[in-house]
Amino acid sequence: MWTPAASSAAPARTSLLGILCRAYAGPGDEVLYSQHGFLMYAIAAKACGAVPVTAPETDLTASVDNLLKAVTPKTKIVFLANPNNPTGTYLPAEEVKRLRAGLRDDVLLVIDAAYAEFVSKNDYTPGIELVDAGANTVMCRTFSKIYALGGLRLGWAYCPAGIADVLNRVRNPFNVSSAALAAGEAALEDAAYMELCKGHNDYWLGWTSAELKKLGLTLTPSVGNFVLVQFPKEAGKDAVSADAYLRSRGIIVRAMGGYGLGDWLRISIGTGEENQAVVAALADFLAQWK
Ligand SMILES: Cc1ncc(COP(=O)(O)O)c(C=O)c1O
């Protein structure tokens, strides 16, 4: 395990995102993120009186050019979920480096690498090297995803010492419980189980994506532990109807209207049986129209 220059534990990342906003943005400032970026960025920005600003994406993927174009003198923080929830798409390390290089030094870049452990791409990094480069960059991680400890609300940031100092002053005292810390440490020590979970996701992400494509559905190239699936616009075949049909079969997926992606559903990778059940249910749903 590498030794962080400075790190800061906080009660799960959504809270860490809020602490970052409270510390580095306020009324009149702008917090920038990509069009279909994780919705907590807008909520955290608004909660501290800042204005959330989005930059258009290309093929449901963050665009460095568009993010840089959207920067104004009021921009204080840029959030980049890499990979992003709900699109599942990611930016290669070189693109994130280009984003950092194109930002003013006083703009904080927060790389939210919640799904980093799931990614199997040679050109991907969670961004540790950008934090180490000494720039104004923070990387956030969580125990809620591959470690499946969401209920314990445990996350952490790797950041320059000065930023860790600020976060430690802004956060509430004793904001992480000792039970959560003990569970987090135990999870990190159990590397074999993490690899097992990653192997499971690698296999079933590929299988589920391929099967849904065989049904004629469109998917983003997700590298996370979920797929984002597009449905036709016609009434009866649309995402709302698919969602209702899946529920009638006891399967709960995530509707995406809140992200401006009303034609899409996000489906988490589950156990083998669950993945087979969702594919079978969608095959039956679509077969009604043949
Ligand atoms: C991109 C992204 N960042 C952060 C989080 C929040 O994670 P936590 O449970 O640590 O608050 C999520 C959870 O959905 C996420 O998708």
Ligand as a Chemical Component Dictionary entry (heavy atoms), coordinates in Angstrom:
data_LIG
# 
_chem_comp.id                   LIG 
_chem_comp.type                 NON-POLYMER 
_chem_comp.pdbx_formal_charge   0 
_chem_comp.three_letter_code    LIG 
# 
loop_
_chem_comp_atom.comp_id 
_chem_comp_atom.atom_id 
_chem_comp_atom.alt_atom_id 
_chem_comp_atom.type_symbol 
_chem_comp_atom.charge 
_chem_comp_atom.model_Cartn_x 
_chem_comp_atom.model_Cartn_y 
_chem_comp_atom.model_Cartn_z 
_chem_comp_atom.pdbx_ordinal 
LIG C1 C1 C 0 -19.761 8.943 -8.298 1  
LIG C2 C2 C 0 -20.137 8.764 -6.866 2  
LIG N1 N1 N 0 -19.496 9.458 -5.927 3  
LIG C3 C3 C 0 -19.820 9.340 -4.633 4  
LIG C4 C4 C 0 -20.814 8.493 -4.214 5  
LIG C5 C5 C 0 -21.193 8.461 -2.752 6  
LIG O1 O1 O 0 -20.626 7.439 -2.085 7  
LIG P1 P1 P 0 -20.760 7.377 -0.481 8  
LIG O2 O2 O 0 -21.629 6.214 -0.183 9  
LIG O3 O3 O 0 -19.350 7.199 -0.044 10 
LIG O4 O4 O 0 -21.363 8.648 -0.013 11 
LIG C6 C6 C 0 -21.514 7.748 -5.123 12 
LIG C7 C7 C 0 -22.606 6.866 -4.679 13 
LIG O5 O5 O 0 -23.553 6.603 -5.348 14 
LIG C8 C8 C 0 -21.167 7.888 -6.487 15 
LIG O6 O6 O 0 -21.836 7.207 -7.410 16 
# 
loop_
_chem_comp_bond.comp_id 
_chem_comp_bond.atom_id_1 
_chem_comp_bond.atom_id_2 
_chem_comp_bond.value_order 
_chem_comp_bond.pdbx_ordinal 
LIG C1 C2 SING 1  
LIG C2 N1 SING 2  
LIG C2 C8 DOUB 3  
LIG N1 C3 DOUB 4  
LIG C3 C4 SING 5  
LIG C4 C5 SING 6  
LIG C4 C6 DOUB 7  
LIG C5 O1 SING 8  
LIG O1 P1 SING 9  
LIG P1 O2 DOUB 10 
LIG P1 O3 SING 11 
LIG P1 O4 SING 12 
LIG C6 C7 SING 13 
LIG C6 C8 SING 14 
LIG C7 O5 DOUB 15 
LIG C8 O6 SING 16 
# 
